[in-house]
Amino acid sequence: LSYFFSKWAVRPVEESVRMQKQFVADASHELKTPLTVIMANTELLEEQCTGISPDVDKWLHNVHQESIGMRSLVEDLLLLAKSEVLLQNPCVKETCSLSDLVMEGILTFEPVFYQNEKNLDYEIADDIRMKGNPEQIRQLMKIFLDNAVKYSSPHGNTKVVLERFSKRKARLWVKSEGTAIPKDRRKAVFRRFYRGDEARSGQGGYGLGLAIAQGIARNHRAGIGVEYMDGMNCFYVDFKIIVSQ
């Protein structure tokens, strides 16, 4: 009886939380269109009005920068809403090539690193296969590489390594040059909304990506962590792999 009544008592709370999450998702989606329009018009104004006066240049720059910040927040809120569905629903797994999924993520982000004047290198072991969810692995790669672009040193190096860690495991590394994450904060960086150190707080993120990465790793029963070696913050995930016959 106590179990039945406790479940009945918390049902309104569960419904309230569900409705709040739905509101965040819906509001974030609706905000994307006006923000896109604002940013497009601001860019056109900058092209047409730059040089009229220092004040005009400053005001247009401020509007553009704040719009970029708002878009980043909206995208993170959408990512959070999507991740709630992604991580709470059963993880549908299939046999897939981890080597190919990692390489796919690298090829997608190569232009981003180039535009930011940063270097991206890689060493990917061939034919590493696993039982997993390809969509979630792609999301994990996107989070790690986006994190490397944002927080690595100017003109810094990032290296992605996929290697066989043992007979039944492979380790994915994403290493990037930058200010060391202190030892006492390395677990905290995987918490939602964590923006604890100065190097990370000014880059436009809202501390959701690594928390989602940790959830994806948990869905795959994979270990996740970060170390600092040779001037690089080294994020890693240890995946269980299919042993070749």
N, C-alpha and C positions, 0 to 999 in steps of 0.2 A: 504493500500500500504506500509506504513512504517513497519508494522508487517511482510509482505511478504519479503521486501528487507532486513530487519534485520536478518530474518531467513536464507535467501540466503547468507548474508555476513558472518555469523558465521559457515556456513557449512564446509568450509575448515579447520577451527580451530577444529571443532568436529572430523573431519576425522583424523587430525593430532594427536589429543589426543587418539583416538581409536587405531591408528597405534602404538603409543608409548606404550600403555598398552599391545598390542599384542606382541610387541618386548620384553618387560619385561618378559612376560609369556614364550615366546619361548626361549629366551636366558637363563632364569633361568632353564628351563627344560633341555636344552642342556648341561648346566654346571654341572648338578647333576652327570652324568656318569663319566666324568674325575675326579671330586672331590672324588667320591667313590673309583676309582682306585688309586688315589694318597694316600688316607687315608689307604686303604688296604695294599699298598706297604710300607707305612711308618710304620705301625704296625708290618709288617713282618721284616723290617729292625731293628726296636727296639728290637724284640725278638732275632734276630741273632747277633746284634752288640752292645747291651748294655754291658757296662763294658770295652770296648776296650780302651776308654780314656774319661776323663771328658768332653773334647770338643765335641767328637762325641755324647755323651749322650745329651749334651746341644743342639746341632744342630738338632738332631732327635726330641727332645722334642719340640723345637721351630717350626719345620715343622708341627708336629702333631697338636700343639695348633692353629697355623694359619689356618690349614686345617679345624679344627673344627669350627673356627670362620667364615670361608668362607661358609661352609656348612650351618651354622645357618642363614647367610644372604640370601643365595639362597633359603632356605626353607621359610624364611619370605617373600621373593619376590614372590614366588609361592603362598603363602597364600594370599598375597595382590591381586595378579591377580585373584585368585579363588574367593576372597571375593567381588571383583568388580562385577563379574557375580552373585554371591550369593545374594548380597544386592540390586543390581539394577533390577534384574528380579522380577516379582511378586512372593510373598512368597506363595507357595502352601501349604495350611494347612489341617490337618486332625485331627481327634480325637485321642489322644495318651495319654499314661500314663507318666506324668512327673516324678512320683515316680520311675518308671522302668528306664527311660532315665538317671536320676541322679545316680541311683544305678549302671547302666552300666558303666558310666564314672568313678565312684569310683573304681569298680573292675578292670578296665583297668589300672588305675594309681597306685594301691596298690603296685605292684612290683617296680615302679619308685621311690616311697617314700622310700621303703625298701632299694633299692640300694643306695639312697642318705642319708641313716641313719636318716630319718625323720619319724615322726609319722603321721598317717592319721586315724582320727576317724569320725564317722558320726551318725546322727540321722535323719532318713528319714520317714516322715509320709506316711502311706499307702494310696493307692487308690486315689491319687491326679491326676485328669485328666484335660486336657486342649485341646484347639483347636490350633494346632501349627505345625511347620515344624520340624520333628524329626532330620533331618540332621543338621539343624541350632542349635537345642538345644544341640546335641552332640558336635558340634563345640564350643559352649559357655562353656560347661563343661570342654572340653579339654583346652581351653584358661585359665579359672580360675585355674584349677588344675596345669597346667604347670607354671603359674605365681606363685602359692604357692610354688612349688618345687624350683623355681629359687631364689625367694626373701625372703623366710622364714629363720629364724635363723638356724645356724648349730644345728642339733639334735632337731629342733623345732617341735612344734605341729601344725597340720592343722586339722580343723574340718569343715565338710560339714553338714549343717542343711537344711532340707526342712520342712517347717511348714505352717499350715494354718494361714494366716495373717488376714483374715476377711472372711466373708461368701463367697465372690466372688473372693478372691485373695489368692495366696500362695507366700511365700517369700523363695527364695533360698539364703542361706548364704554360703560363702566360707571364713573361718576365719583362718588366719595364723599368728603365732608369728613372730615378726620382728620389724625393725625400723619403727616408725610411719611415715606415709605419712602426711606431714604438711597440715593443713586445706586449706591454700591458693593454694595448688597444687592438691587437690583431684578431681577437675573437669578436670584439665590439663592432668591427667594420661590417660584419654580416648581419647586424641588427637593422631592422627597419628604421629609416629616417636618421641613421647615424651620420653625423657630419662633425665629428669631434675635433679633428685636427685642422689647423689653419690651411695646410696645403690642399685639403679636400673641400673646404667650406666655400671657397670662392670660385668654383668652377661651374656653377649652374646646375648641379645635380641636387637631388633631394634624398639621397640615401636609401633608394629602393632596390637598385639593381643587384647588389651583392646579396641582399636578403632573398631575392628571388632565385639567384644562382644557388644559394644554400638549399632552398626548397627543392630545386630541380635535382641537385646532388642527392638529397635525402630520398626523393622518389626513386632514384636508381641505386639506392643503398651504396652510395659512393662517398668516400671521405673527401672533405674539402678544407682548405686552409691557406695560409699565407706565410711566407718566410722572407727574410731580407738577406740576400747574398750578392757579393761582388757589386755593390752599388745599385742593386735592383730589387724592387718589390716583386716577389715571385708567388703568384697565385697558382694553386694546383688542385686537381681533382683526380682521385684514384678510382678508375672504373673497373668493374669486373668484365672480363672479356671471354669470348668463345675460344676455347683451346682447339687449335688445328689438329686434325687427326693425322 
